Amino acid sequence: TTANLFCGFSSMIFSIKGDFKNAAIAVVVAAIFDLLDGRLARLTHATSKFGAEYDSLCDLVSFGVAPAMLMYLWALEPFGRLGMMACFLFAACGALRLARFNVQIGIVEKNYFQGLPIPMAAGIVASSYMAFEDLGWKPSEWQGTLLFAMVVLLAIVMVSNFRYRSFKDLDLKERLPFKYLILGVLILVVVALKPEVMLFVLFLTYATLGAIFGVLRLGKKRKEIKASVYAPESTLELDLQEEEN
């Protein structure tokens, strides 16, 4: 978790120096550490409330503040105060997303996230720079406008009630259907064609599909709540039972 925080801090330093490539890479590495810390804690039986809170604080730096600073200094600075507010909105909604996640542990479905996870939103921001760099694009007027809209929409989706699959029910220690192997190979081939661009496309597709399904209410399970009626026995029946005993 501390390594995650270090990568987020390093990303901000790189952004201030104008080294946006390393800033984006640092966010991606932070996401890897964020993926590992929880698994290691569960494997070593070292999970705790302290660890959960510390993880969220580090996530806010690495996936909230660092990507917002990267996006502002790289693409949205020409928008002036409007660009600054868009990046602040991203960081603020990320903080709200993490706070809501902490208080809803054990309440919401384990297999789904409520709202876009903040590491995924940060990954979209970081991979957008890598994709632009790989394609030789510069955040000009119309491209900068698209990035501005993307940051605002990511902020809104993070605090939405849209359901995003967490894939926590996918147990790699068990046998899986053959189709999962085919799907994994296809994803690997697609990413390998042009890694920087395809990662951005995959991340953005995940965020977009979740938003579309949320707006259209597709795939939402309707839970039937069965009310259990409790009818206490009458006093007379209780008295009869006591006499029989």
C-alpha positions, 0 to 999 in steps of 0.5 A: 500500500505504501508502494502505491502511495509512493507511485502516486507521489512520484507521478505528481512530481513527474507531472510538475516537471513535465515528464508526463510519460513517466507520470502516466506509467507511475499511475499504472504501476500504482494500480498494480500495487493496489491490486496486490496489497489486498490479495497479499493481506488476505493470503497472510491473514493480515487484513484489518480496518486500519489497512482498509482505511490506509488503502483508501487514503493512498488510493486518493493520492494515486488515483485521484490527485495524481491523474487529475494533476497529470490531465490538467498540466498536460491537456487542460491548462489552456482551459484556465479555471474551467480546466482546473475545476474539471480536474478538481471535480475528478479528484473530489468525486474520487474521494467521494467514491472511496468514502462511499465504498468504505461505508458500504462494505458488506452491504452492496453485492461483492461481484459488482462495484457501485460506480466506476472504480477509481483505479479504472478512472485513473487508468483511463486518464493515464492511458489516454496520454499514452494513446495520444503519445503513441498516435502522435496527437497533441491535445489541440482545441477539439481534442482537448475538448474531448479530454475535458468532457471525458474527465467530467464524465469519469467524475460523474460515473464514479459517483453514480449508481451504475453497476460495474462487474468486479470479477471477484467471483472469478476464481482462477484456482478452480477449473474454468470453461474453455471459453475463458481461455479463448477470451483471454487469448483474444484480449492478449492479441488485441492489446499486443497489436498496439498496447498503448492505444488498445489499453485505453480503448479497453478501459474506456469500453469498460467504463462506457458499457457500464454507463450504458447498461446503467442508463438503460437499466440492462442486466439489473437484477430485480431482487424479490424481497420475501417478507417473513411474517412472524405471528406469535402464538396467543397467550391461551395457546402458550398457557395450554402448552405449559400445562401439557408440559 
